[in-house]
Amino acid sequence: MLNYLIRRILWMIPMLIGISLISFLIMHLAPGDITSTEAAFDPKSSEESRQKLRELYHLDKPIIVQYGLWLERIVHLDFGHSFASHQKPVFWAETDKEGNTTPGMIQEALPITLMMNMVGLLLTLTLAVPLGVIAAKKYGRWPDRSITLFNFIGFSIPGFWLSLLLMYWLGVIHPWFPISGLHSLNYAQLDGWQKAYDLLMHLCLPVVIPALTGLAGVTMFVKNGMLDVLSQDFVTTARAKGLSDRAVTYRHALRNALLPLITLVGLSLPGLIGGSVIAETIFAIPGMGKLFYDAVMMRDFPVVMGILTIGSALTLMGNLLADLAYAWADPRLRRGIMPQR
């Protein structure tokens, strides 16, 4: 098992370099750069000043040289500084000679996005697994038909439309929830519990709506997996041995039916950090999705490459964790990874 882990981790290094190189080249194939964006905001900027800006950011050098300089910094976990946001550090906080600390852009946005998406994913799984199991066990009867109807409705409703509808109904017509930002205007005057409650109320709609829109797909995933497993011979054998229906369903069938779901959850790890662009944009949440969107629009290469690199690393880690979880859940795969004694 240890050898398998070491091989997989070492294999992730060239994979990460290859992904970053492709991302770097694609970013530079896009028309324009930060100097053209600044010129759009400042028509008085001269070609000479824009050329000095290109030299400052090494944009006048060949692409492969720029990539080499970027890779050299990344080895030391230096993601550089933003072109567009007053030279703020991309990844982590920095302290200047006067002792002033500037927080990193990803450092500020990442906890918000992680908290939102992890709570949303847990909410989706908590609801989808029982609904999928019920639909499979009651296949063809009214519980299955009701859940299938709910899934069809869930598939057909666009997330942004549901967000705008609930914002209008729950935030404007009935002002029960805040509809933008993370804090109220009087947040600084609140005590600890009031601040926690204020944050919770602001996060309700941005968390619940993406969780509900993703519920239909995961429920169908669990239901189809359970239907496939419940028809297999080992389930019939378990029933013939006199095991209770609950033991057959939850101890034997569900564990095998969740194997594809484990892969799905592992591959969703990059989404946890990449953020929900639509939800964060609609609700004005300063998370990773909004940061990435703004950086792309501003041609802010260091920020875009920082987010892509971290997302790629998490994708590879998600694949590794999914394989390990798969091996934990399926003894046949575990025997293939671990040496036989």
Buried (B, 14 or more C-beta within 10 A) or exposed (E): EEEBEEEBEEEBEEBBBEBBBEBBEEBEEEEEBBBEBBBEEEEEBEEEBBEEBBEEBEBEBEBEEBBEEBEEEBEEEBBBBBBBBEEBBBBEEBEEEEEEEBEBBBEBBBEBBBBBBEBBBEBBBEBBBEBBBBBBBBBEEEBBEBBBEBBEEBEEBEBBEBBBEBBEEBBEEEEEBBBEEBEBEEBEEBEEEEBEEBBEEBBBBBBBBBBBBBBBBBBBBBBBBBBBBBEEEEBEEBBEEEBEEEBBBEEBBBEBBBBBBBBBBBBBBBBBBBBBBBBBBBBEBBBBBBBBBBBBEBBBBBBBBBBBBBBBBBBBBBBBBBBBBBBEBBEEBBEEBEEEE
